[in-house]
Amino acid sequence: MQLFDMHCHLELMANGEGVAQQAKSCELTLLDTGVLPSEFTAEQHRHASNDSVHVACGLHPWWITNTLQDTEFEQLIKQARNYPLIGEVGLDFSNAHAQYAARQIRVFERLVSACSANKVEGRLLSIHAVRSASNVLDILEANDTCQKANVIFHWFSGTSEDLTRARRLGCYFSINEHMLQSRRGRAYATQIEEERLLLETDFPLKPGSMCTARQICTSLNTTLEKLAQLRKTDAEALGGPIAQTSKRLLASATA
């Protein structure tokens, strides 16, 4: 079965280019989500000849601090305005990052507004939302983003009300091993419609650490098996539709 990791960070791996090359030989497709706009062009060039890697432009909310240069924000808006693959973007109001919430909101609002004003066929957004899902959904709804793009919540951890709202808007959800370790995550994984499910790893576990394509495949298969058990179905029966959804989303964005 072909596997799709719909949220990983090759540029944060010590050997990201090697992992990308390994992916070519093991039926693995990667959505390489960015963390800094200034690294996007180099990451694009690094994987330009590799059909197994799709590079997204992004600005991870963890990187949005008072020391981050405004040029990073401007680069993000410029890159995303006419580009189909966007992520990792979003908001994080956890204790370690809440002090920068106002700045995160300004960046995310500008990004979403720019995307809504410049429609790109098949555009995909991979979104981070920690203790902020309702705020993210407010911004998406205000800009009709879910009607203009395919929105993926990566590792969803909002409230049940947030989940209901996101499902109603037609969002997708990429599931990883860590999400299924919590009671809430397991409950959510049974509620999301099959056609809205995706798999991810969010690898590497630590920035700068080594990784292999085999580790990614193992993690994706483990998540799929646990997901199938929770949903009382067969892993192969569930994995096929998930793979088709992933393939369709990436094909639509890169057509």
N, C-alpha and C positions, 0 to 999 in steps of 0.2 A: 504494500500500500504506500502510495506517495504521501510524504509527511510535509506539513507546512508549519513553520514556526512564525507566527504572526506578530511576534514582538521580541526582538533580541537586539543586542548592542555589539556589533562586531568591532566598532572602534574602541570599545572599552575592554576588549580582550587583548591580552599580550600577543596573541597569535591570530588575530581576526582574519587576516588575509589567508592564512593557512586553513582555517576552519571553513572559509568560503570555498576554497578549492576542494576540500574534502566533501563538501555538500554536493558538488557536481556529480560525484561518483556513487552517491547513496540515496538517490531519490528524495532529496531534502531541499525544500525551497525556504528561503529566509527573508523576512521583512526586517531590514536593518534600520531600526529607529534611532534618530540622531538625538544628541543631547546639547550640542552647541552649533549654532549656525556657521561660525567661522571654520568648522571642521567639515562642513557638508560637501563642498566642492572636491576636496581631496578624497573624501570617502566615495563620492560618485566615480571619480577617475580610477580609484583603486579597484572597483568592482565592475567597471564598464563592460568588460568582455565576458562577464559571468552571468549567464541566464538564470542561475539558481539564487541570485541575490537581487533584491529590490531595495534601493536606498531611499529612505524618507528624510525630509528635512525637519528639524525639530529644535526645541529649546526646553529641556527638562526643567520643571519648576524648582527642583533642588538647586539648580545653577542660578536661579534668579535671586540674587542678593544685592546689597547696596554697593558691592564692589564690581559687579558685572557692568561692563561698558555699554552705554546706550547703542553703540554701533552693532552689538549683537542683536538687539531688538529690531533695529532697522534692517539688518540682513535677513532676519527671519521673515519679516513682512515681505520683503522684496523677493525672497526665494519662494515663499508659499503662494504668492498672489496668483501665479499661473502654473503651479506645479501640482501633480495629482496625488503624491504620497506625502502625508504630513504626520509627524509624530517623532518623538514623544513630546506632547504638549499637554497643558492642563494646569491644575491647581493642587497644592498640597498644604493643608492647614494643620498638619500634625505639629506637635510641640517644637520640633527642631526647625520648622520652616514657617510657622504662623506669623512670625514677626515681619515677614516679607509678603504677607497676603495681599496688601493693597497693590503692590507692584506686580505681583503675579496676575492679579485680576486685570490690571491695565494692559498687560502684554497679551493675555488670552483674549480679552475683548477686542483688541486691535486685530489680532490674528483672525479670529472668527469673522469679524466684520469684513476684513479684506477678502477672505475666502468667499463669503456670501456675495460680495459685490463683483467678484470675478469668478464666475462659475466655470469649473473644469469638469468635463464629462468623466464620471466614474471616480471622482476624488474620494480619497480615503483618509480619515483622521484617526490616529491611535492616541487615546486620551488617558491621562493619569488623573485620578480624582480621589485624593485621600482626605477624609473629613471635609469634603467640599463638593460632593456629587450634586447636591441641590443647587449650589452656585454655578457649577458647570452647566447643568441642565437649564438654568435660567438664561444663561448667555446663549446657549444653543437655540433655545426656543425663541428668544428675542430676535435672532437672525435667521430663523427658518432653516438652520443648518442641516437638520436631519432630512429635510425635503430636497436638499441640494447636494448632499454628500453622503457617503457611507461612514457612519460614526461607530468606532469600536471603543468600548470601555475596556481598558486593559486591567486585569486583576481587580475586578469590581468589589468595593468594600463599603458602599453606601448603605443607607437604611432600606428596609423593605419597601417603603413608600417611594424612595428614589428608584429602586429597581423596577417597580411597577410603572413609574413614569417613563423611564428609559425604554422599557419594553414597548410601551404604548407609542413611543416616538419611532420605533423601528430600529433601535440601536443593536449593534452586535456586541458580543462579549467574548474576549479571549481569556481562556482559563489556563492556569498553570498549577503545578504541584502544590505550591504554597497556599494558594487560594483554597484548595481542598483540604487543607490541614485544620481549618477552622470550622466550627459548627455552622456559622453563618454562611461561609463560602460553600459548604456542601449543600445547604438548603437552597441557596440561590441556583446552584448548578442543576438542580432538579426542576426548577421553575422556568428557566429560560427555554424558549422554543428551540427545537433542534436546528431549524434553519438559521438560527442566530448564534449558534455556538461556533467558536474557533479555539484553536490550541496555541499556546505560547510557552516559552521558557523564562523570559526576562533575563537570560544569561548575558554576561557572566555573573556568578554569585557575588564576586567582589571586583571592582574596577582594577584592571591591570593583571588579573589572574588568567591562567591558561585555560583553554577549553578545547573540546574536540567535537566534530560533527556527530560522532558516535554517542557522546554524552547528551547532546541535544536530542537525538533520536530516542535514546533511552528515556529521557525525561518526558518527551511528548507521548511516547507509548504508555508510560506509567500513568500519566494524566488521563489518557484516553481510557485505559482499563478501569481506573477508579471512577471516572465519569460514567462509564457504561454500567458499572456495578450499582452506582447510586441511582441511575435511571432505569435499572432493571432491564437491561438489554445487552446485546452482544457487542463487544468492542469493534469487531469488523463491520457489523451492521451500522454502528454509530459513526465509525471512522470514515466510511465512504462518503456520506453526506457532508461531514465536516470538511473533508478534503475538497469536495466539489465546490462548497461555498467559498473556501479560501482561494481556490483556483479562479473562480468567477470574479471575486472582488479584485484580485491582482490583475487579472486579464482586462477587466473593465477600466482599471486605473492606468494601465500601461498600453492600451490599444493605440 
